[in-house]
Amino acid sequence: MVAKTYTVAFEGVEARMVEVQCAITPGLPSFAVVGLPDKAVSEAKERVRAALTGMAIALPSKRITINLSPADLPKEGSHFDLPIALALLCALEIIPYDQAAQTVALGELSLDGTLVPVVGSLPAAMAAASENRQLLCPRACGPEAAWVDAATVIGAANLPEIVRHFTGAQPIPPACPGEVDVTPNGRDFRDVKGQERAKRALEIAAAGRHHLIMVGPPGSGKSMLAARIPGILPPLSASEALDTSMIQSLCGLIDEGGISRARPFREPHHTASIAAIVGGGRNAKPGEISLAHNGVLFMDEFPEFPRTVLETLRQPIENGDVVIARANAHIKYPCKFMLVAAANPCKCGYLSDPSRACARVPHCGEDYIGKISGPLMDRIDLRVDVPPVAFTDLDLPASGDTTAQVAQRVANARHIQSKRFEETEASVNADAEGQLLEEIATPDEKGRDLLTKVAERFGLSARGYHRILRVARTIADLDGSSNVHYPHVAEAVSYRQSLSKEV
């Protein structure tokens, strides 16, 4: 009789079900794993053999075959150790067939039978719930997987404990979800002296998830402003937290099974490769844009990123997902992020200071900002100049709104949008397009006339036209207005005109 249990193979954030079959047949003694395993899976037989030996379980002198079905699906990772051991224990009639067949297992085995934590337990729990099966995983992964309420999660410390559980000698209680991280961001907007226009742009960007670029000389406060964005963003909803945590689970970034309601804030260095930003490399792992899903991707020194890296951002910004193509698979990761870019105005950084600028002014600035292509710049909604702050202003007392005050306005605007889009696929104004955008963002007569003049005068693209409408809708939401009026359009246009000769 063939013993069966189940595990998963990961294709992006999707966990595909894999049936682990074990057959013990007469023949020369051997232990084979078939079904397109990689090196880590092929080596599982030695770890399983050592773990069973430590339990005083001797393998029979027969032919042992482990088949991972479907056989044409690549199997990668050390998490196949536990399901292989479980299927083998079932074939040896140490644990019941029916319980093994109702279990999805994943976990790495050490030579003494201890279970080692693995990545991906949260997507695995989702897959187990969809198949109405329980999940068996290492104890350290239990609190993470237990966030999926629809699946029973059993977290075990070692292989003997699993045997006692399945035989009824000592059942393991189901795992409980980890703690929710509610650590507040301690950085306050009032710490930034001046830069009121930049603060306003950040508030608009956070309210509608619009992309933003800040350009200013070194020390003007661009990075300081960006570091305060997480404090004004609303917490993740339950569904958003689960989506974001599934990506983090695949990368092993969830600590002690706790899921955070804080939105991700990723800030890769400008020397990062395409695979690091977009995703790829070994096993086609998610990149920074996917790790920033439902959060912020902050790219400092934006023109210093390689041109090929910047151009790969164009499609993810537009579509909200990225497809990593491989010879045998196409893996899709979600990446609805808010891009916040920062750049110096030129190579030396002092384009606007006659006493410090180089002899190549203004061509040095055109060449430097010109590294950002027109199609990519066209996808950025808000463009803000961040001028230097006079040192005499640094001694002035803090002024302006606090982070809590800005966060409240952003939360109110997001609440309006959630009500507006509750019956659509969109969630914020940045997602609106087509007929939906026309319904929610058509301005009044004066606003329409202004937008028409701007489009004709500066040669707006259709994308640029629609992005102005989305920003104007967000400004109206912050203002508490149900309709888009002339002042909202005028402010949206003012952010579009900055930093560009075309718009």
LUMVOVO-11909 format. One record per residue (C-alpha): x, y, z; residue number from 1. Coordinates in steps of 0.001 Angstrom, whole numbers, plus 500000, padded with zeros to 6 digits. Example, Ala and Ser with C-alpha at 12.3 -4.5 7.8 and 13.67 -1.06 7.14 Angstrom:
<pts>
[pt [512300,495500,507800],1]
[pt [513670,498940,507140],2]
</pts>
This chain:
<pts>
[pt [500000,500000,500000],1]
[pt [501283,503474,499091],2]
[pt [501392,505885,502035],3]
[pt [500476,509493,501274],4]
[pt [500830,512880,502887],5]
[pt [500987,516405,501509],6]
[pt [503253,519426,501367],7]
[pt [503608,522517,499163],8]
[pt [505901,523879,496479],9]
[pt [506133,527651,496175],10]
[pt [505482,529558,492960],11]
[pt [505713,533172,493995],12]
[pt [503259,533785,496832],13]
[pt [501180,530822,495682],14]
[pt [501703,527502,497471],15]
[pt [500914,524593,495157],16]
[pt [499880,521323,496725],17]
[pt [502326,518406,496374],18]
[pt [501379,514811,497181],19]
[pt [504204,512890,498860],20]
[pt [503906,509177,498132],21]
[pt [505992,506463,499797],22]
[pt [506196,502866,498633],23]
[pt [508280,500097,500246],24]
[pt [508712,497217,497791],25]
[pt [510879,494095,497552],26]
[pt [514237,494542,495853],27]
[pt [517775,495662,496490],28]
[pt [517982,498054,499490],29]
[pt [517776,501651,498283],30]
[pt [516208,505008,499142],31]
[pt [515229,507151,496141],32]
[pt [513419,510496,495895],33]
[pt [511854,511188,492484],34]
[pt [509609,513945,491130],35]
[pt [512007,516679,489956],36]
[pt [513709,517388,493321],37]
[pt [516540,519896,493643],38]
[pt [519742,519205,495574],39]
[pt [518264,520129,498966],40]
[pt [515307,517771,498444],41]
[pt [517524,514941,497217],42]
[pt [519642,515223,500356],43]
[pt [516526,514907,502534],44]
[pt [516789,511107,502505],45]
[pt [520036,511260,504496],46]
[pt [518594,513630,507080],47]
[pt [515466,511491,507387],48]
[pt [517511,508298,507739],49]
[pt [519635,509809,510533],50]
[pt [516580,511220,512345],51]
[pt [514802,507831,512285],52]
[pt [517958,506070,513464],53]
[pt [518037,508444,516430],54]
[pt [514514,507226,517269],55]
[pt [515691,503579,517093],56]
[pt [513655,503062,513906],57]
[pt [515559,500939,511399],58]
[pt [514685,501200,507717],59]
[pt [513801,497850,506152],60]
[pt [516213,496207,503738],61]
[pt [513915,496894,500806],62]
[pt [513459,499407,498042],63]
[pt [512065,502698,499390],64]
[pt [510700,505113,496785],65]
[pt [509455,508614,497546],66]
[pt [507493,510258,494728],67]
[pt [506664,513979,494774],68]
[pt [503575,514503,492635],69]
[pt [503001,516265,490255],70]
[pt [506334,515026,488936],71]
[pt [506825,517877,486433],72]
[pt [506652,520622,489095],73]
[pt [510120,521666,490354],74]
[pt [510584,520948,494074],75]
[pt [512976,523285,495899],76]
[pt [513855,523774,499557],77]
[pt [514570,521853,502725],78]
[pt [510951,521959,503919],79]
[pt [510335,518615,502146],80]
[pt [512202,516766,504951],81]
[pt [509215,516510,507295],82]
[pt [506612,515315,504740],83]
[pt [509054,512685,503449],84]
[pt [509636,511458,507017],85]
[pt [505877,511520,507703],86]
[pt [505095,509460,504583],87]
[pt [507835,506978,505502],88]
[pt [506527,506606,509076],89]
[pt [503088,505989,507625],90]
[pt [504441,503324,505241],91]
[pt [506162,501651,508210],92]
[pt [502738,501619,509962],93]
[pt [504025,503703,512863],94]
[pt [501411,506417,512363],95]
[pt [497849,505986,510962],96]
[pt [497266,506332,507217],97]
[pt [494166,508495,507536],98]
[pt [495826,511136,509731],99]
[pt [498849,511385,507456],100]
[pt [496567,511814,504429],101]
[pt [494798,514756,506138],102]
[pt [498039,516602,506883],103]
[pt [500045,519206,504998],104]
[pt [503563,519156,506430],105]
[pt [506648,521279,505987],106]
[pt [509843,521528,507988],107]
[pt [513552,520778,507898],108]
[pt [514967,517921,509978],109]
[pt [518248,518017,511821],110]
[pt [520141,514753,512262],111]
[pt [518822,514267,515812],112]
[pt [515177,514663,514717],113]
[pt [514725,518279,515795],114]
[pt [512562,520397,513482],115]
[pt [514270,523477,512042],116]
[pt [512137,526529,511066],117]
[pt [511562,527125,507353],118]
[pt [510145,529980,505293],119]
[pt [506680,530050,503768],120]
[pt [504527,528629,506559],121]
[pt [501871,531336,506100],122]
[pt [501216,530581,502380],123]
[pt [501340,526872,503266],124]
[pt [498615,527394,505872],125]
[pt [496487,529162,503251],126]
[pt [496909,526183,500922],127]
[pt [496078,523709,503706],128]
[pt [492926,525653,504563],129]
[pt [491786,525604,500924],130]
[pt [492157,521790,500917],131]
[pt [490480,521409,504341],132]
[pt [493587,519807,505853],133]
[pt [495638,520533,508976],134]
[pt [499154,521983,508810],135]
[pt [502101,520370,510573],136]
[pt [505177,522570,510904],137]
[pt [508094,523352,513255],138]
[pt [507019,524902,516541],139]
[pt [508757,528192,515737],140]
[pt [506627,528519,512579],141]
[pt [503337,527752,514357],142]
[pt [502444,531281,515552],143]
[pt [502976,532632,512025],144]
[pt [500863,529961,510290],145]
[pt [498137,530172,512960],146]
[pt [497060,533576,511604],147]
[pt [495084,531596,509013],148]
[pt [492019,530805,511142],149]
[pt [490589,528349,508629],150]
[pt [493410,525817,509146],151]
[pt [494361,523837,512257],152]
[pt [498092,524385,512823],153]
[pt [500189,521878,514785],154]
[pt [503635,523128,515781],155]
[pt [506024,520343,516834],156]
[pt [509536,520518,518258],157]
[pt [510872,517195,516980],158]
[pt [509982,513979,515192],159]
[pt [509305,511836,518331],160]
[pt [506764,514434,519445],161]
[pt [504982,514072,516105],162]
[pt [504807,510291,516483],163]
[pt [503300,510623,519955],164]
[pt [500785,513135,518602],165]
[pt [499565,510947,515728],166]
[pt [499400,507812,517853],167]
[pt [497341,509636,520479],168]
[pt [499893,509158,523267],169]
[pt [500486,512892,523718],170]
[pt [498453,515209,521445],171]
[pt [499973,518582,520579],172]
[pt [497633,521549,521174],173]
[pt [496993,523800,518148],174]
[pt [499305,526787,517774],175]
[pt [498115,530296,518626],176]
[pt [498733,533350,516429],177]
[pt [501745,535515,517245],178]
[pt [501540,538998,518632],179]
[pt [500577,541977,516486],180]
[pt [503389,544492,516257],181]
[pt [502052,547952,517101],182]
[pt [505384,549708,517634],183]
[pt [504783,553413,516935],184]
[pt [507050,555463,514719],185]
[pt [508865,557911,516980],186]
[pt [509786,560439,514284],187]
[pt [507715,563600,514226],188]
[pt [507040,565915,511281],189]
[pt [507653,568903,513529],190]
[pt [511315,567917,513737],191]
[pt [511704,569049,510119],192]
[pt [512265,572803,510015],193]
[pt [510664,574561,507069],194]
[pt [509848,572555,503897],195]
[pt [506106,573152,504225],196]
[pt [505479,572481,500542],197]
[pt [507329,569162,500715],198]
[pt [505347,568188,503824],199]
[pt [502118,568976,502006],200]
[pt [503214,566833,499042],201]
[pt [504000,563926,501365],202]
[pt [500560,564222,502940],203]
[pt [498880,564115,499516],204]
[pt [501031,561180,498425],205]
[pt [500216,559210,501588],206]
[pt [496498,559961,501310],207]
[pt [496135,558639,497745],208]
[pt [499214,556397,497379],209]
[pt [500732,558668,494755],210]
[pt [504343,558429,493612],211]
[pt [506624,561311,494618],212]
[pt [510084,562628,493820],213]
[pt [511942,565240,495893],214]
[pt [514872,567143,494393],215]
[pt [517137,569350,496486],216]
[pt [520747,569954,497512],217]
[pt [522514,567792,500100],218]
[pt [521289,568387,503642],219]
[pt [517981,569985,502679],220]
[pt [515986,567281,504516],221]
[pt [514865,564834,501781],222]
[pt [515807,561680,503674],223]
[pt [514533,563185,506917],224]
[pt [511140,563813,505339],225]
[pt [510969,560333,503797],226]
[pt [511776,558673,507137],227]
[pt [508617,560219,508599],228]
[pt [506246,558801,505989],229]
[pt [505506,555557,507919],230]
[pt [504170,557629,510805],231]
[pt [501422,559228,508695],232]
[pt [500295,556120,506837],233]
[pt [497214,554309,508182],234]
[pt [497765,550786,509554],235]
[pt [497280,547810,507282],236]
[pt [493813,546314,507128],237]
[pt [493458,542625,507991],238]
[pt [493516,541523,504332],239]
[pt [496439,543844,503510],240]
[pt [498409,542569,506508],241]
[pt [497889,538983,505359],242]
[pt [498951,539764,501762],243]
[pt [502045,541617,502929],244]
[pt [502954,538965,505480],245]
[pt [502777,536190,502873],246]
[pt [505563,537874,500927],247]
[pt [507561,538458,504103],248]
[pt [507023,534819,505071],249]
[pt [508603,533649,501815],250]
[pt [511668,535735,502674],251]
[pt [511822,534690,506335],252]
[pt [511195,538229,507611],253]
[pt [508458,537465,510166],254]
[pt [509905,537474,513686],255]
[pt [508480,535005,516210],256]
[pt [505281,534593,514210],257]
[pt [504175,538176,514819],258]
[pt [502374,540017,512035],259]
[pt [502833,543759,511837],260]
[pt [500046,546205,511005],261]
[pt [502670,548833,510121],262]
[pt [503108,549417,506410],263]
[pt [506452,548258,504957],264]
[pt [509148,550868,504387],265]
[pt [511956,549613,502164],266]
[pt [515009,551705,501281],267]
[pt [517427,549809,498997],268]
[pt [520900,551167,498298],269]
[pt [521557,552659,494879],270]
[pt [524028,549867,494090],271]
[pt [521240,547232,494227],272]
[pt [520867,544942,491216],273]
[pt [517778,544287,489107],274]
[pt [517182,540984,490906],275]
[pt [517356,542744,494286],276]
[pt [514882,545457,493275],277]
[pt [512436,543606,491024],278]
[pt [512986,540021,492162],279]
[pt [514710,536986,490746],280]
[pt [518006,535310,491472],281]
[pt [518067,531830,492940],282]
[pt [514541,530446,493375],283]
[pt [513108,533686,491900],284]
[pt [512631,535368,495274],285]
[pt [510626,538600,495698],286]
[pt [512492,541876,495271],287]
[pt [512269,545174,497131],288]
[pt [509236,546333,495153],289]
[pt [507263,543282,496345],290]
[pt [508556,543582,499913],291]
[pt [507205,547156,499784],292]
[pt [503732,545883,498769],293]
[pt [501058,548028,500478],294]
[pt [503826,550283,501781],295]
[pt [506625,552614,500697],296]
[pt [509654,552087,498479],297]
[pt [512135,554873,499221],298]
[pt [514906,555192,496643],299]
[pt [517478,557748,497760],300]
[pt [520000,559085,495218],301]
[pt [517495,558089,492528],302]
[pt [519596,558988,489424],303]
[pt [522524,556967,490823],304]
[pt [520614,553709,490381],305]
[pt [521628,551900,487180],306]
[pt [519511,552906,484202],307]
[pt [518391,549313,483667],308]
[pt [517126,549131,487260],309]
[pt [515128,552355,486934],310]
[pt [513524,551268,483670],311]
[pt [512336,547995,485209],312]
[pt [510148,550039,487586],313]
[pt [507921,551312,484791],314]
[pt [505695,548268,484350],315]
[pt [505309,547428,488082],316]
[pt [504329,551042,488814],317]
[pt [501637,550851,486143],318]
[pt [500302,547336,486781],319]
[pt [500787,546776,490516],320]
[pt [502460,543404,490006],321]
[pt [505660,541994,488528],322]
[pt [506182,538778,486558],323]
[pt [509555,537064,486822],324]
[pt [509991,534944,483717],325]
[pt [511997,531738,483842],326]
[pt [512452,528948,481299],327]
[pt [510065,526631,483149],328]
[pt [507783,529080,484965],329]
[pt [506384,532608,485164],330]
[pt [506164,533776,488773],331]
[pt [503967,536741,489682],332]
[pt [504424,538849,492807],333]
[pt [502156,541738,493884],334]
[pt [503822,545139,494237],335]
[pt [501345,547937,494885],336]
[pt [503774,550332,496511],337]
[pt [504185,554076,496877],338]
[pt [507441,555171,495255],339]
[pt [509243,557991,497064],340]
[pt [512404,559080,495265],341]
[pt [515016,561618,496322],342]
[pt [517701,563190,494161],343]
[pt [520249,565965,494119],344]
[pt [519689,568601,491408],345]
[pt [523061,567798,489796],346]
[pt [526192,565722,490332],347]
[pt [527763,568123,492826],348]
[pt [524380,568928,494377],349]
[pt [524654,572717,494444],350]
[pt [523023,573714,491168],351]
[pt [521045,576591,492726],352]
[pt [523994,578032,494719],353]
[pt [526087,580321,492478],354]
[pt [528961,580341,494968],355]
[pt [529301,576545,495063],356]
[pt [527998,575315,491702],357]
[pt [530398,573971,489089],358]
[pt [531250,575574,485757],359]
[pt [528891,573298,483824],360]
[pt [525702,574923,485158],361]
[pt [522949,574454,483945],362]
[pt [523950,571558,481688],363]
[pt [525151,569454,484633],364]
[pt [521650,569503,486150],365]
[pt [519984,568609,482849],366]
[pt [522367,565701,482345],367]
[pt [521986,564422,485893],368]
[pt [518175,564545,486160],369]
[pt [518105,563360,482543],370]
[pt [519206,559942,483797],371]
[pt [515559,559515,484798],372]
[pt [513813,558727,481524],373]
[pt [510727,560615,480355],374]
[pt [508403,557565,480527],375]
[pt [509458,556904,484126],376]
[pt [509114,560554,485156],377]
[pt [505675,560586,483519],378]
[pt [504564,557939,486008],379]
[pt [505516,560082,489030],380]
[pt [502528,562108,490230],381]
[pt [504165,564680,492528],382]
[pt [507435,566500,491864],383]
[pt [508747,568698,494637],384]
[pt [511711,571043,494917],385]
[pt [513277,570899,498403],386]
[pt [515341,574075,498847],387]
[pt [518112,574380,501437],388]
[pt [517140,575591,504899],389]
[pt [519014,578605,506248],390]
[pt [521108,577744,509312],391]
[pt [519484,580647,511159],392]
[pt [516120,578860,510839],393]
[pt [517443,575756,512566],394]
[pt [517389,577507,515951],395]
[pt [513720,578460,515632],396]
[pt [511212,576520,517775],397]
[pt [509378,573618,516167],398]
[pt [506281,574643,514230],399]
[pt [503706,573117,511937],400]
[pt [501509,570077,512365],401]
[pt [502643,567018,514252],402]
[pt [502806,563560,512737],403]
[pt [499625,562615,514620],404]
[pt [497710,565542,513116],405]
[pt [498859,564759,509580],406]
[pt [498136,561056,510115],407]
[pt [494568,561857,511170],408]
[pt [493926,563834,507967],409]
[pt [495418,561025,505885],410]
[pt [493274,558455,507719],411]
[pt [490148,560517,507075],412]
[pt [490960,560737,503358],413]
[pt [491665,556996,503181],414]
[pt [488340,556309,504919],415]
[pt [486516,558354,502279],416]
[pt [488259,556360,499551],417]
[pt [487486,553009,501161],418]
[pt [483795,553910,501163],419]
[pt [484002,555139,497582],420]
[pt [485691,552016,496224],421]
[pt [484093,549338,498430],422]
[pt [482275,547783,495435],423]
[pt [485215,548056,493025],424]
[pt [488661,546519,492651],425]
[pt [490331,549853,493482],426]
[pt [491288,550725,497037],427]
[pt [492775,554247,496750],428]
[pt [492592,557079,494236],429]
[pt [495820,555953,492569],430]
[pt [494007,552777,491426],431]
[pt [491116,554574,489718],432]
[pt [491071,554519,485931],433]
[pt [488735,554658,482943],434]
[pt [485067,555295,483577],435]
[pt [485561,555093,487343],436]
[pt [488091,557945,487260],437]
[pt [485751,560097,485191],438]
[pt [482937,559523,487663],439]
[pt [484892,560459,490781],440]
[pt [487363,563096,489554],441]
[pt [485682,565196,486871],442]
[pt [486385,568801,487948],443]
[pt [484040,571758,487840],444]
[pt [483960,574076,484810],445]
[pt [486832,576326,485948],446]
[pt [488941,573338,486880],447]
[pt [488252,571678,483534],448]
[pt [489233,574860,481676],449]
[pt [492502,575080,483621],450]
[pt [493320,571450,482951],451]
[pt [492587,571877,479245],452]
[pt [494907,574904,479027],453]
[pt [497666,573057,480868],454]
[pt [497306,570006,478638],455]
[pt [497515,572129,475485],456]
[pt [500295,574405,476729],457]
[pt [502618,571719,478078],458]
[pt [501650,568781,475872],459]
[pt [500413,566500,478645],460]
[pt [500284,562811,477832],461]
[pt [497071,560921,478506],462]
[pt [498797,559320,481490],463]
[pt [499870,562716,482848],464]
[pt [496338,564086,482386],465]
[pt [494804,561227,484356],466]
[pt [497421,561415,487087],467]
[pt [496598,565094,487650],468]
[pt [492935,564111,488018],469]
[pt [493806,561437,490598],470]
[pt [495930,563861,492623],471]
[pt [493188,566514,492443],472]
[pt [490690,563938,493735],473]
[pt [492983,563181,496685],474]
[pt [493411,566884,497475],475]
[pt [489623,567216,497444],476]
[pt [489345,564275,499852],477]
[pt [491813,565939,502215],478]
[pt [489709,569076,501953],479]
[pt [486546,567107,502735],480]
[pt [484983,568053,499408],481]
[pt [482729,565649,497521],482]
[pt [483569,567323,494190],483]
[pt [486823,568384,492536],484]
[pt [487055,572166,492224],485]
[pt [489402,574657,490610],486]
[pt [491774,575045,493635],487]
[pt [492226,571281,493830],488]
[pt [493155,571069,490147],489]
[pt [495464,574078,490428],490]
[pt [497389,572539,493321],491]
[pt [497669,569195,491495],492]
[pt [498983,570964,488397],493]
[pt [501560,572862,490453],494]
[pt [503118,569604,491637],495]
[pt [503116,568246,488098],496]
[pt [504962,571266,486712],497]
[pt [507931,571088,489073],498]
[pt [511220,569684,487832],499]
[pt [510038,569305,484252],500]
[pt [510230,571493,481197],501]
[pt [507525,569500,479478],502]
[pt [504917,569626,482221],503]
</pts>
